[in-house]
Amino acid sequence: MEEKPSDRPSKGYGKHSRKYWIIVYLVIAVIVYGLIYLVFIHKSSGSSGGGFSY
């Protein structure tokens, strides 16, 4: 009846692989970039200056 506490793996990534965390970080980066775009660049596009025009 002895239950061992769940030992963490020696790796710092837990149960998920490195590829999983790279994808998670990329998704978060895209979301943050989108928020920055909406707040700063989208607001300044209405004025005569600032913003990027492609």
C-alpha positions in Angstrom: 0.0 0.0 0.0 2.9 2.3 -0.3 2.4 5.1 -2.8 5.4 6.8 -4.0 5.0 10.6 -4.6 5.1 11.3 -8.3 8.8 12.0 -9.0 9.5 14.6 -11.5 11.8 13.7 -14.4 15.3 15.1 -14.3 14.6 17.2 -17.3 13.3 20.7 -16.9 10.5 20.2 -19.4 8.3 17.8 -17.3 6.2 15.4 -19.3 6.2 17.4 -22.5 8.9 17.4 -25.1 11.0 20.3 -26.2 9.1 20.6 -29.4 5.8 21.0 -27.5 7.3 24.0 -25.5 8.7 25.6 -28.6 5.2 25.6 -30.2 3.7 27.0 -27.0 6.3 29.8 -26.9 5.7 30.6 -30.6 1.9 30.8 -30.1 2.3 33.1 -27.1 4.7 35.3 -29.1 2.2 35.6 -31.9 -0.5 36.6 -29.5 1.7 39.2 -27.8 2.8 40.5 -31.2 -0.8 40.8 -32.3 -1.8 42.7 -29.1 1.2 45.1 -29.6 0.1 45.6 -33.2 -3.5 46.4 -32.3 -2.5 48.8 -29.5 0.3 50.8 -31.0 0.3 50.5 -34.8 -3.4 50.2 -35.4 -4.1 53.3 -33.3 -1.5 55.4 -35.1 -2.7 54.4 -38.6 -5.6 56.8 -38.3 -3.3 59.8 -37.9 -1.3 61.4 -40.6 2.0 60.1 -39.3 3.4 57.0 -37.8 2.5 53.4 -38.5 3.7 51.3 -41.3 2.3 51.4 -44.8 2.9 48.4 -46.9 
